[in-house]
Amino acid sequence: MIRVLFICHGNICRSPMAEFLFRDMLIKKRLSQIFFVASAATSREEIGNRIYPPAKEKLSSLGIDCSEKTARQVTKKDYQDFDYLLVMEAYNTKNLMGILGDDPKKKVYRLLDFSPRPRDIADPWYTGNFDITHTDIMEGLEAFLHFTLKKKTC
């Protein structure tokens, strides 16, 4: 089983969107039995809070229920428990390294590092544009899935 943890600053917008969009993608492609998927924050600001309403609305408009999700902070143990720790932007990497200390097994990537156009995913908390965030996340998820399936068959 491939264990994937999506990470952003507060775990109320981008990382839970990635978590639920990836789960939905895996179900539709009949690959959910191959992956375990979760999400977490680098900060403690939103711990216990539900997904930010506009992010929840975006997922809901796609027929995805995320109502039970609450924010949690990433831990050092997550490094042992997950194969990939996928952050949304370089700032998340910096904060994640503050928690983990190091990445000796090279598990930490930006989600869009797998796409043909590696870049950060802008935080919709500030931009207000959940459609662009959705598009960027989907680009990263498709590329990551392709990468992991190709790696699994090699």
C-alpha positions as CSV (number, residue, x, y, z in Angstrom):
1,M,0.0,0.0,0.0
2,I,1.2,3.5,-0.9
3,R,0.7,5.9,2.0
4,V,0.3,9.6,1.0
5,L,0.0,12.6,3.3
6,F,-1.0,15.9,1.8
7,I,0.2,18.9,3.7
8,C,-0.5,22.7,3.7
9,H,-0.4,25.4,6.3
10,G,-3.7,25.0,8.1
11,N,-5.2,21.7,6.8
12,I,-8.5,23.5,6.0
13,C,-8.1,24.3,2.3
14,R,-5.5,22.8,0.0
15,S,-4.4,19.7,1.7
16,P,-7.9,18.4,2.5
17,M,-9.0,19.3,-1.0
18,A,-6.1,17.2,-2.3
19,E,-6.9,14.4,0.1
20,F,-10.6,14.2,-0.9
21,L,-10.0,14.8,-4.6
22,F,-7.3,12.0,-4.7
23,R,-9.6,9.6,-2.9
24,D,-12.4,10.4,-5.4
25,M,-10.0,9.9,-8.3
26,L,-8.8,6.6,-6.9
27,I,-12.3,5.3,-6.4
28,K,-13.3,6.3,-10.0
29,K,-10.1,4.6,-11.3
30,R,-10.6,1.6,-9.1
31,L,-7.3,2.1,-7.4
32,S,-8.3,2.9,-3.9
33,Q,-7.1,-0.4,-2.5
34,I,-3.5,0.6,-3.5
35,F,-3.4,3.8,-1.5
36,F,-3.9,5.2,2.0
37,V,-4.5,8.9,1.9
38,A,-4.6,11.6,4.6
39,S,-3.8,15.3,5.1
40,A,-2.3,17.5,7.8
41,A,-1.1,21.0,8.6
42,T,2.3,22.4,9.4
43,S,0.8,24.9,11.8
44,R,-1.3,24.5,14.9
45,E,-3.7,27.4,14.1
46,E,-6.6,25.4,12.8
47,I,-6.3,22.1,14.7
48,G,-9.7,20.6,15.2
49,N,-11.4,22.9,12.8
50,R,-13.5,21.7,9.9
51,I,-12.6,22.5,6.3
52,Y,-12.9,26.1,5.3
53,P,-16.4,26.7,3.9
54,P,-15.5,27.7,0.3
55,A,-13.2,24.6,0.1
56,K,-16.0,22.5,1.3
57,E,-18.4,24.1,-1.2
58,K,-16.0,23.4,-4.0
59,L,-15.7,19.7,-3.1
60,S,-19.5,19.5,-2.5
61,S,-20.1,20.9,-6.0
62,L,-18.1,17.9,-7.3
63,G,-20.2,15.5,-5.3
64,I,-17.5,14.9,-2.6
65,D,-18.4,14.9,1.1
66,C,-15.7,16.1,3.4
67,S,-18.0,17.0,6.4
68,E,-16.2,14.8,8.9
69,K,-12.7,16.1,8.3
70,T,-11.0,18.2,11.0
71,A,-7.6,19.7,10.8
72,R,-4.6,18.1,12.4
73,Q,-0.9,18.9,12.6
74,V,1.8,16.7,11.0
75,T,4.0,14.9,13.4
76,K,7.5,13.3,13.3
77,K,5.8,9.9,13.4
78,D,4.1,10.8,10.1
79,Y,7.5,10.6,8.4
80,Q,7.7,6.9,9.4
81,D,4.1,6.2,8.6
82,F,3.9,7.7,5.1
83,D,5.7,7.0,1.8
84,Y,5.1,10.5,0.4
85,L,4.6,13.8,2.2
86,L,3.2,16.1,-0.5
87,V,3.2,19.8,0.3
88,M,1.4,22.5,-1.6
89,E,4.2,25.2,-1.7
90,A,7.8,25.7,-0.8
91,Y,6.8,27.6,2.4
92,N,5.1,24.4,3.6
93,T,8.4,22.5,3.0
94,K,10.3,24.9,5.2
95,N,7.8,24.6,8.0
96,L,7.6,20.8,7.6
97,M,11.4,20.5,7.9
98,G,11.1,22.5,11.1
99,I,8.9,19.7,12.4
100,L,10.8,16.7,10.9
101,G,14.3,18.0,11.1
102,D,15.4,16.1,7.9
103,D,14.2,14.1,4.9
104,P,16.8,11.3,4.7
105,K,14.5,9.0,2.6
106,K,13.5,11.8,0.2
107,K,9.8,11.6,0.9
108,V,8.9,15.3,0.8
109,Y,7.8,16.9,-2.5
110,R,5.6,19.7,-3.6
111,L,2.5,18.2,-5.2
112,L,3.2,20.0,-8.5
113,D,6.8,18.7,-8.6
114,F,5.3,15.7,-10.5
115,S,3.7,17.9,-13.2
116,P,5.4,19.1,-16.3
117,R,5.2,22.6,-14.8
118,P,6.5,22.4,-11.2
119,R,5.4,25.2,-9.0
120,D,3.6,26.2,-5.8
121,I,-0.2,25.9,-5.4
122,A,-1.4,29.3,-4.3
123,D,-3.3,29.5,-1.0
124,P,-7.0,30.1,-1.8
125,W,-7.4,31.4,1.8
126,Y,-5.7,34.5,0.4
127,T,-6.5,34.4,-3.3
128,G,-10.2,33.5,-2.9
129,N,-9.9,31.4,-6.1
130,F,-10.9,27.9,-5.3
131,D,-11.3,27.0,-9.0
132,I,-7.7,27.7,-9.8
133,T,-6.7,25.8,-6.6
134,H,-8.8,22.8,-7.8
135,T,-7.3,22.9,-11.3
136,D,-3.7,23.0,-9.9
137,I,-4.4,20.2,-7.4
138,M,-5.9,18.0,-10.1
139,E,-2.9,18.6,-12.3
140,G,-0.6,17.5,-9.5
141,L,-2.7,14.5,-8.5
142,E,-2.9,13.2,-12.1
143,A,0.9,13.6,-12.4
144,F,1.6,12.0,-9.0
145,L,-0.7,9.1,-9.8
146,H,1.1,8.5,-13.1
147,F,4.4,8.7,-11.3
148,T,3.5,6.2,-8.6
149,L,1.9,3.7,-10.9
150,K,4.8,3.9,-13.3
151,K,7.2,3.4,-10.4
152,K,5.1,0.5,-9.0
153,T,5.3,-1.4,-12.3
154,C,9.1,-0.9,-12.7
